[in-house]
Amino acid sequence: MSSHVRRPAVAGMFYPADPDVLARDVDAMLAEAPVWPGEPPKALVVPHAGYVYSGPIAASGYTTLRGARGRVRRVVLLGPAHYVPVVGLAFPSVDGFETPLGIVSIDPEARRAVAELPDVVVDDAPHAPEHSLEVHLPFIQRVLGDEVTLAPFVVGRASAESVARVLDVLWGGDETVVIVSSDLSHYLDHATARQRDEQTAELIVSGLFDRLEPEDACGAYPMRGLLVAADRHGLHTTMLDLRSSGDTAGPRDRVVGYGAFALAPT
């Protein structure tokens, strides 16, 4: 691996910077998550806040991939842009993303496959500060191993069809899993957030992508595209977890909602 890598931006803030502590914490959250009874899903929707807030909900998603270790060789990871505006989908030019646990290599075949797509741009600027992808990497490393490669996209204002087109190109078979990063409602009181998030979860489970708005889920743009692609490929969506920061580590007067969803063949 060359030195041309993206360095961690939120290690020590959103999750532990010490590799031993990080591995221990991720493993503990995975151990406490409910056991998934079926085959590993093709895709997940999981949240991206600090681990103390959303880590247990993310673990409810990632535990479903335990049986895919050694089989999944590529993760297509999409998350919303929080800091740098993006038109379409931004793919990085770097060779890998670094975490305290090591470096996840960027998949070269994915880079070539999306190079000519009209809505994909190569731009490291949106990736450099972005936490919506970074916080998932330690989970990916602990669940799927060090050999898995990454196709990461920071998604801005992009149509569902443009995101779905990218996913179709990278869909592959059992060697590829798709992960969309998204939180749900923001800064409502606990009871109101629960009601709002239950409505959003119903839209996700029902595949009603055109009714998902950024106020419902900050990852609405990549999620819309995933739901379109999932319908094309015959996937069924199951809600795994639905909680908020008020249920994990925060006050209840102003919470952020989190959900975990698995998309698998019917």
C-alpha positions as a LaTeX table, in Angstrom:
\begin{tabular}{lrrr}
\hline
Residue & $x$ (\AA) & $y$ (\AA) & $z$ (\AA) \\
\hline
Met1 & 0.00 & 0.00 & 0.00 \\
Ser2 & 1.39 & 3.37 & $-0.94$ \\
Ser3 & 1.38 & 6.38 & 1.37 \\
His4 & $-1.47$ & 7.86 & $-0.67$ \\
Val5 & $-4.18$ & 7.17 & 1.89 \\
Arg6 & $-6.97$ & 9.07 & 3.58 \\
Arg7 & $-6.08$ & 9.57 & 7.24 \\
Pro8 & $-8.72$ & 9.24 & 9.97 \\
Ala9 & $-10.62$ & 12.47 & 10.61 \\
Val10 & $-12.73$ & 11.53 & 13.65 \\
Ala11 & $-10.68$ & 8.88 & 15.50 \\
Gly12 & $-10.59$ & 9.89 & 19.14 \\
Met13 & $-13.87$ & 11.78 & 18.76 \\
Phe14 & $-16.51$ & 9.52 & 17.23 \\
Tyr15 & $-14.71$ & 6.33 & 18.22 \\
Pro16 & $-11.54$ & 5.35 & 20.14 \\
Ala17 & $-8.18$ & 6.18 & 18.57 \\
Asp18 & $-6.40$ & 3.41 & 20.47 \\
Pro19 & $-6.55$ & 0.25 & 18.31 \\
Asp20 & $-6.88$ & $-2.16$ & 21.23 \\
Val21 & $-9.69$ & $-0.17$ & 22.82 \\
Leu22 & $-11.40$ & 0.26 & 19.46 \\
Ala23 & $-11.29$ & $-3.46$ & 18.64 \\
Arg24 & $-12.55$ & $-4.32$ & 22.11 \\
Asp25 & $-15.42$ & $-1.84$ & 21.94 \\
Val26 & $-16.55$ & $-2.91$ & 18.47 \\
Asp27 & $-16.39$ & $-6.59$ & 19.42 \\
Ala28 & $-18.39$ & $-5.91$ & 22.59 \\
Met29 & $-21.13$ & $-4.13$ & 20.67 \\
Leu30 & $-21.29$ & $-6.95$ & 18.14 \\
Ala31 & $-21.49$ & $-9.54$ & 20.93 \\
Glu32 & $-24.51$ & $-7.76$ & 22.43 \\
Ala33 & $-26.40$ & $-7.48$ & 19.12 \\
Pro34 & $-29.26$ & $-9.88$ & 18.34 \\
Val35 & $-28.31$ & $-12.96$ & 16.33 \\
Trp36 & $-29.34$ & $-12.83$ & 12.67 \\
Pro37 & $-30.98$ & $-16.18$ & 11.79 \\
Gly38 & $-30.57$ & $-16.17$ & 8.02 \\
Glu39 & $-27.92$ & $-15.91$ & 5.34 \\
Pro40 & $-25.88$ & $-12.70$ & 5.30 \\
Pro41 & $-27.82$ & $-9.94$ & 3.53 \\
Lys42 & $-26.75$ & $-8.24$ & 0.31 \\
Ala43 & $-27.08$ & $-4.73$ & 1.74 \\
Leu44 & $-27.38$ & $-2.81$ & 4.99 \\
Val45 & $-28.55$ & 0.60 & 6.12 \\
Val46 & $-26.73$ & 1.59 & 9.33 \\
Pro47 & $-26.18$ & 4.83 & 11.30 \\
His48 & $-23.03$ & 6.94 & 11.59 \\
Ala49 & $-22.93$ & 8.92 & 14.84 \\
Gly50 & $-20.40$ & 8.57 & 17.66 \\
Tyr51 & $-20.21$ & 4.98 & 18.86 \\
Val52 & $-21.55$ & 5.82 & 22.31 \\
Tyr53 & $-24.77$ & 6.98 & 20.61 \\
Ser54 & $-25.27$ & 4.85 & 17.49 \\
Gly55 & $-22.72$ & 2.07 & 17.82 \\
Pro56 & $-25.13$ & $-0.52$ & 19.28 \\
Ile57 & $-27.61$ & 0.11 & 16.46 \\
Ala58 & $-24.87$ & $-0.18$ & 13.84 \\
Ala59 & $-23.81$ & $-3.44$ & 15.48 \\
Ser60 & $-27.34$ & $-4.78$ & 14.99 \\
Gly61 & $-26.68$ & $-4.41$ & 11.28 \\
Tyr62 & $-23.09$ & $-5.59$ & 11.09 \\
Thr63 & $-23.69$ & $-8.76$ & 13.08 \\
Thr64 & $-25.74$ & $-10.04$ & 10.12 \\
Leu65 & $-22.53$ & $-10.16$ & 8.07 \\
Arg66 & $-20.59$ & $-12.43$ & 10.43 \\
Gly67 & $-21.19$ & $-15.43$ & 8.20 \\
Ala68 & $-19.87$ & $-13.54$ & 5.17 \\
Arg69 & $-16.27$ & $-13.25$ & 6.40 \\
Gly70 & $-13.97$ & $-14.72$ & 3.78 \\
Arg71 & $-16.71$ & $-14.62$ & 1.15 \\
Val72 & $-17.30$ & $-10.88$ & 0.89 \\
Arg73 & $-14.27$ & $-9.29$ & $-0.72$ \\
Arg74 & $-15.67$ & $-5.84$ & $-1.55$ \\
Val75 & $-17.82$ & $-3.33$ & 0.34 \\
Val76 & $-19.61$ & $-0.60$ & $-1.60$ \\
Leu77 & $-20.06$ & 2.12 & 1.04 \\
Leu78 & $-22.22$ & 5.19 & 0.47 \\
Gly79 & $-22.86$ & 8.05 & 2.88 \\
Pro80 & $-24.14$ & 11.62 & 2.80 \\
Ala81 & $-21.97$ & 14.72 & 2.51 \\
His82 & $-21.94$ & 16.70 & 5.76 \\
Tyr83 & $-19.09$ & 19.15 & 5.14 \\
Val84 & $-18.20$ & 19.59 & 1.47 \\
Pro85 & $-20.99$ & 20.01 & $-1.11$ \\
Val86 & $-21.14$ & 17.26 & $-3.73$ \\
Val87 & $-23.03$ & 17.09 & $-6.99$ \\
Gly88 & $-23.58$ & 13.42 & $-7.74$ \\
Leu89 & $-21.28$ & 10.87 & $-6.11$ \\
Ala90 & $-17.66$ & 11.53 & $-5.14$ \\
Phe91 & $-15.16$ & 8.68 & $-5.37$ \\
Pro92 & $-11.67$ & 9.22 & $-3.87$ \\
Ser93 & $-8.37$ & 9.12 & $-5.72$ \\
Val94 & $-6.48$ & 7.65 & $-2.76$ \\
Asp95 & $-5.35$ & 4.03 & $-2.53$ \\
Gly96 & $-6.83$ & 3.33 & 0.88 \\
Phe97 & $-8.65$ & 4.60 & 3.97 \\
Glu98 & $-6.74$ & 4.35 & 7.24 \\
Thr99 & $-8.22$ & 3.62 & 10.66 \\
Pro100 & $-6.50$ & 2.83 & 13.97 \\
Leu101 & $-6.96$ & $-0.84$ & 12.98 \\
Gly102 & $-5.07$ & $-0.52$ & 9.70 \\
Ile103 & $-5.71$ & 0.42 & 6.08 \\
Val104 & $-8.69$ & $-0.64$ & 3.98 \\
Ser105 & $-7.66$ & $-0.72$ & 0.32 \\
Ile106 & $-9.74$ & 0.98 & $-2.35$ \\
Asp107 & $-11.02$ & $-1.56$ & $-4.85$ \\
Pro108 & $-9.25$ & $-0.94$ & $-8.20$ \\
Glu109 & $-11.88$ & $-2.76$ & $-10.25$ \\
Ala110 & $-14.60$ & $-0.57$ & $-8.76$ \\
Arg111 & $-12.59$ & 2.54 & $-9.57$ \\
Arg112 & $-12.32$ & 1.49 & $-13.22$ \\
Ala113 & $-15.96$ & 0.41 & $-13.41$ \\
Val114 & $-17.41$ & 3.76 & $-12.29$ \\
Ala115 & $-14.86$ & 6.01 & $-13.99$ \\
Glu116 & $-17.05$ & 6.79 & $-16.97$ \\
Leu117 & $-20.40$ & 7.08 & $-15.20$ \\
Pro118 & $-21.79$ & 10.60 & $-15.70$ \\
Asp119 & $-22.72$ & 11.25 & $-12.07$ \\
Val120 & $-19.46$ & 10.06 & $-10.51$ \\
Val121 & $-16.64$ & 12.52 & $-9.85$ \\
Val122 & $-13.18$ & 11.84 & $-8.44$ \\
Asp123 & $-12.75$ & 14.22 & $-5.54$ \\
Asp124 & $-10.90$ & 13.71 & $-2.26$ \\
Ala125 & $-12.14$ & 16.93 & $-0.67$ \\
Pro126 & $-15.57$ & 15.61 & 0.41 \\
His127 & $-13.95$ & 12.48 & 1.84 \\
Ala128 & $-11.24$ & 14.18 & 3.91 \\
Pro129 & $-13.44$ & 15.43 & 6.82 \\
Glu130 & $-16.42$ & 13.10 & 6.33 \\
His131 & $-17.45$ & 10.90 & 9.26 \\
Ser132 & $-20.43$ & 9.17 & 7.59 \\
Leu133 & $-18.13$ & 6.64 & 5.92 \\
Glu134 & $-15.22$ & 6.57 & 8.34 \\
Val135 & $-17.14$ & 5.37 & 11.38 \\
His136 & $-18.16$ & 2.21 & 9.54 \\
Leu137 & $-14.66$ & 1.10 & 8.69 \\
Pro138 & $-13.76$ & $-0.43$ & 12.09 \\
Phe139 & $-16.98$ & $-2.47$ & 12.01 \\
Ile140 & $-16.14$ & $-3.63$ & 8.49 \\
Gln141 & $-12.60$ & $-4.53$ & 9.54 \\
Arg142 & $-13.68$ & $-6.50$ & 12.61 \\
Val143 & $-16.55$ & $-8.32$ & 10.90 \\
Leu144 & $-15.24$ & $-8.94$ & 7.38 \\
Gly145 & $-11.48$ & $-8.97$ & 7.95 \\
Asp146 & $-8.44$ & $-7.11$ & 6.71 \\
Glu147 & $-8.52$ & $-8.35$ & 3.12 \\
Val148 & $-11.82$ & $-6.74$ & 2.14 \\
Thr149 & $-11.60$ & $-3.82$ & $-0.29$ \\
Leu150 & $-13.69$ & $-0.66$ & $-0.39$ \\
Ala151 & $-15.64$ & 1.32 & $-2.98$ \\
Pro152 & $-16.54$ & 4.49 & $-1.03$ \\
Phe153 & $-18.84$ & 7.25 & $-2.23$ \\
Val154 & $-19.81$ & 10.52 & $-0.59$ \\
Val155 & $-23.23$ & 11.23 & $-2.04$ \\
Gly156 & $-24.60$ & 14.73 & $-2.51$ \\
Arg157 & $-27.69$ & 15.76 & $-4.42$ \\
Ala158 & $-28.06$ & 12.76 & $-6.69$ \\
Ser159 & $-31.14$ & 11.21 & $-8.21$ \\
Ala160 & $-32.23$ & 7.77 & $-7.07$ \\
Glu161 & $-31.60$ & 6.52 & $-10.59$ \\
Ser162 & $-28.03$ & 7.83 & $-10.71$ \\
Val163 & $-27.19$ & 6.14 & $-7.40$ \\
Ala164 & $-28.93$ & 2.94 & $-8.50$ \\
Arg165 & $-26.92$ & 2.99 & $-11.75$ \\
Val166 & $-23.68$ & 3.04 & $-9.77$ \\
Leu167 & $-24.92$ & 0.18 & $-7.59$ \\
Asp168 & $-25.98$ & $-1.85$ & $-10.61$ \\
Val169 & $-22.47$ & $-1.54$ & $-12.05$ \\
Leu170 & $-20.89$ & $-2.70$ & $-8.78$ \\
Trp171 & $-23.63$ & $-5.14$ & $-7.67$ \\
Gly172 & $-21.63$ & $-8.30$ & $-8.33$ \\
Gly173 & $-22.47$ & $-11.50$ & $-6.48$ \\
Asp174 & $-21.79$ & $-12.87$ & $-3.03$ \\
Glu175 & $-18.38$ & $-11.21$ & $-3.04$ \\
Thr176 & $-19.92$ & $-7.73$ & $-2.81$ \\
Val177 & $-22.00$ & $-6.15$ & $-0.05$ \\
Val178 & $-23.59$ & $-2.69$ & $-0.18$ \\
Ile179 & $-23.75$ & $-0.47$ & 2.91 \\
Val180 & $-25.61$ & 2.83 & 3.10 \\
Ser181 & $-24.81$ & 5.14 & 6.00 \\
Ser182 & $-27.68$ & 7.19 & 7.40 \\
Asp183 & $-29.09$ & 8.55 & 10.62 \\
Leu184 & $-32.81$ & 9.27 & 10.87 \\
Ser185 & $-34.59$ & 12.22 & 12.53 \\
His186 & $-32.55$ & 15.02 & 14.08 \\
Tyr187 & $-33.07$ & 17.04 & 17.28 \\
Leu188 & $-36.66$ & 16.17 & 18.11 \\
Asp189 & $-37.75$ & 15.11 & 21.59 \\
His190 & $-37.62$ & 11.38 & 22.27 \\
Ala191 & $-41.31$ & 10.61 & 21.82 \\
Thr192 & $-41.70$ & 12.71 & 18.67 \\
Ala193 & $-38.53$ & 11.24 & 17.20 \\
Arg194 & $-39.74$ & 7.71 & 17.83 \\
Gln195 & $-42.99$ & 8.38 & 16.02 \\
Arg196 & $-41.21$ & 10.09 & 13.11 \\
Asp197 & $-38.62$ & 7.33 & 12.83 \\
Glu198 & $-41.26$ & 4.61 & 12.87 \\
Gln199 & $-42.91$ & 6.31 & 9.89 \\
Thr200 & $-39.56$ & 6.57 & 8.11 \\
Ala201 & $-38.78$ & 2.92 & 8.85 \\
Glu202 & $-42.07$ & 1.94 & 7.24 \\
Leu203 & $-41.12$ & 3.85 & 4.10 \\
Ile204 & $-37.76$ & 2.07 & 3.99 \\
Val205 & $-39.20$ & $-1.38$ & 4.58 \\
Ser206 & $-41.90$ & $-0.73$ & 1.96 \\
Gly207 & $-39.39$ & 0.55 & $-0.58$ \\
Leu208 & $-41.17$ & 3.89 & $-0.97$ \\
Phe209 & $-37.96$ & 5.66 & $-1.96$ \\
Asp210 & $-39.68$ & 8.66 & $-3.53$ \\
Arg211 & $-41.23$ & 9.62 & $-0.19$ \\
Leu212 & $-37.93$ & 9.65 & 1.73 \\
Glu213 & $-36.70$ & 13.17 & 2.41 \\
Pro214 & $-33.44$ & 14.47 & 3.93 \\
Glu215 & $-35.44$ & 15.61 & 6.98 \\
Asp216 & $-36.39$ & 11.94 & 7.53 \\
Ala217 & $-32.91$ & 10.55 & 7.00 \\
Cys218 & $-29.69$ & 12.45 & 6.32 \\
Gly219 & $-28.67$ & 9.63 & 3.97 \\
Ala220 & $-31.88$ & 9.91 & 1.97 \\
Tyr221 & $-30.07$ & 10.35 & $-1.36$ \\
Pro222 & $-27.96$ & 7.17 & $-1.22$ \\
Met223 & $-30.81$ & 5.29 & 0.45 \\
Arg224 & $-33.23$ & 6.16 & $-2.33$ \\
Gly225 & $-30.83$ & 4.72 & $-4.86$ \\
Leu226 & $-30.32$ & 1.57 & $-2.80$ \\
Leu227 & $-34.07$ & 1.00 & $-2.58$ \\
Val228 & $-34.41$ & 1.36 & $-6.36$ \\
Ala229 & $-31.57$ & $-1.09$ & $-6.95$ \\
Ala230 & $-32.94$ & $-3.46$ & $-4.30$ \\
Asp231 & $-36.29$ & $-3.59$ & $-6.10$ \\
Arg232 & $-34.55$ & $-4.40$ & $-9.38$ \\
His233 & $-32.60$ & $-7.20$ & $-7.77$ \\
Gly234 & $-35.47$ & $-8.69$ & $-5.80$ \\
Leu235 & $-34.37$ & $-7.81$ & $-2.28$ \\
His236 & $-36.65$ & $-7.63$ & 0.75 \\
Thr237 & $-35.97$ & $-5.13$ & 3.56 \\
Thr238 & $-36.10$ & $-6.08$ & 7.25 \\
Met239 & $-35.84$ & $-3.61$ & 10.13 \\
Leu240 & $-33.25$ & $-4.83$ & 12.63 \\
Asp241 & $-33.15$ & $-2.01$ & 15.16 \\
Leu242 & $-34.76$ & 1.38 & 15.76 \\
Arg243 & $-33.52$ & 3.56 & 18.60 \\
Ser244 & $-32.25$ & 7.06 & 19.26 \\
Ser245 & $-29.51$ & 8.78 & 21.20 \\
Gly246 & $-32.07$ & 9.11 & 23.98 \\
Asp247 & $-32.07$ & 5.32 & 24.29 \\
Thr248 & $-28.30$ & 4.95 & 24.35 \\
Ala249 & $-26.27$ & 7.80 & 25.84 \\
Gly250 & $-27.93$ & 11.16 & 25.35 \\
Pro251 & $-30.66$ & 13.33 & 26.88 \\
Arg252 & $-34.24$ & 12.81 & 25.74 \\
Asp253 & $-35.22$ & 16.37 & 24.94 \\
Arg254 & $-33.15$ & 16.57 & 21.73 \\
Val255 & $-32.27$ & 13.26 & 20.13 \\
Val256 & $-31.01$ & 11.80 & 16.85 \\
Gly257 & $-32.74$ & 8.74 & 15.49 \\
Tyr258 & $-30.94$ & 5.61 & 14.31 \\
Gly259 & $-32.11$ & 2.57 & 12.40 \\
Ala260 & $-30.52$ & $-0.61$ & 11.08 \\
Phe261 & $-32.00$ & $-2.45$ & 8.10 \\
Ala262 & $-31.00$ & $-5.56$ & 6.19 \\
Leu263 & $-31.80$ & $-6.09$ & 2.51 \\
Ala264 & $-31.73$ & $-9.71$ & 1.38 \\
Pro265 & $-33.19$ & $-11.85$ & $-1.41$ \\
Thr266 & $-36.83$ & $-12.80$ & $-0.88$ \\
\hline
\end{tabular}
